Amino acid sequence: MLYSFKRPAGAGDEGPRLGLSVSKKMGGAVVRNRIKRLLREAFMGRADDLSNEYDLVLIARPQLLDLLARESAGEKGLVCEAVHDLFRRAGLVRESDKS
C-alpha cells in the first residue's frame, strides 16, 4: 500500500522521502527487517525518477510475503517491480521519465 503526501511550499527540494511501516503480523524481526531492506532498495532504485514534491509511505501487506517466498525460491526483482508498479499507478513517476 502506498500513501503520498504533497510537501508544503518551501519545504525544500531534496528529493522524495520514504517512510516504511511493517507490522509484527508480517513476521519476526528478521523477516520485517528484510522486508524494509527490500522496500528501501526498490525506492532508491527509482528515487531519481520520482517527483520531488511528495513524501511517500509504503505499508507492507501480507501479499508481499508471497513475493518474498518466490524471491527466496530463486526469482529475482519481484518486490522491486511491485514497488515500481505502485509508483507508476500512483502517477508519481515524472512524465519525462515514463518511457
matplotlib code that plots the C-alpha trace (Angstrom):
import matplotlib.pyplot as plt

x = [0.0, 1.3, 0.4, 1.8, 1.7, 2.4, 5.0, 4.2, 5.7, 9.2, 9.8, 12.9, 13.7, 16.0, 14.0, 11.3, 11.4, 10.3, 8.6, 8.0, 5.5, 5.9, 3.5, 4.5, 1.8, 4.3, 6.7, 9.5, 12.2, 14.4, 11.5, 10.4, 13.9, 14.3, 11.1, 12.2, 15.6, 13.9, 11.4, 14.2, 16.3, 13.3, 12.7, 16.3, 16.4, 13.6, 14.1, 15.7, 12.6, 10.1, 8.5, 10.4, 7.2, 5.9, 6.8, 5.9, 4.8, 4.9, 2.9, 3.7, 0.8, 0.6, 0.7, 4.3, 5.2, 4.3, 6.7, 9.4, 8.9, 9.2, 12.3, 13.8, 13.0, 15.2, 13.0, 14.7, 13.3, 9.7, 9.5, 11.3, 9.0, 5.9, 7.1, 7.8, 4.4, 2.8, 4.8, 3.6, -0.1, 0.0, 1.3, 4.5, 6.9, 7.9, 6.4, 9.8, 11.0, 8.0, 9.3]
y = [0.0, 3.4, 6.8, 10.0, 13.4, 16.6, 18.7, 22.3, 25.0, 26.0, 22.6, 22.0, 20.1, 17.3, 14.7, 12.3, 10.9, 7.5, 6.2, 2.5, 0.5, -3.2, -4.8, -7.6, -9.6, -9.9, -12.0, -11.8, -9.1, -10.9, -11.0, -7.4, -6.1, -8.0, -6.5, -3.0, -3.5, -4.7, -1.8, 0.7, -0.8, -0.6, 3.0, 4.0, 2.3, 4.6, 7.8, 9.8, 9.2, 10.2, 13.6, 15.7, 17.3, 14.2, 12.3, 8.6, 6.0, 2.3, 0.0, -3.7, -6.0, -9.8, -10.3, -9.1, -12.3, -14.3, -12.2, -12.8, -16.5, -16.5, -14.4, -16.9, -19.7, -18.0, -15.4, -12.0, -8.5, -9.2, -6.8, -4.1, -4.5, -4.4, -1.2, 0.4, -0.6, 1.2, 4.4, 4.2, 3.6, 6.4, 8.8, 9.7, 8.9, 12.1, 12.5, 12.8, 9.5, 7.3, 5.9]
z = [0.0, -0.9, 0.6, -0.9, 0.8, -1.1, 0.7, 1.7, -0.4, 0.7, 2.4, 0.3, -2.8, -1.5, -3.4, -2.4, 1.2, 2.2, 5.4, 6.0, 8.1, 8.6, 11.1, 13.5, 11.8, 8.8, 10.9, 13.3, 13.4, 10.8, 8.3, 9.0, 8.6, 5.3, 4.0, 5.0, 3.3, 0.1, 0.1, 0.6, -2.2, -4.5, -3.6, -4.0, -7.4, -8.6, -6.4, -9.3, -11.5, -8.8, -8.3, -5.7, -4.3, -2.4, 0.8, 0.4, 2.9, 2.0, 4.2, 3.8, 3.4, 3.6, -0.2, 0.0, 1.8, -1.3, -3.3, -0.6, -0.8, -4.6, -4.4, -1.9, -4.3, -7.0, -8.8, -8.7, -8.6, -7.8, -4.8, -6.7, -9.7, -7.5, -5.8, -9.2, -10.4, -7.3, -8.2, -11.8, -10.9, -8.3, -11.0, -9.1, -11.9, -13.7, -17.2, -19.0, -17.4, -18.1, -21.4]

ax = plt.figure().add_subplot(projection="3d")
ax.plot(x, y, z, "-o")
ax.set_aspect("equal")
plt.show()
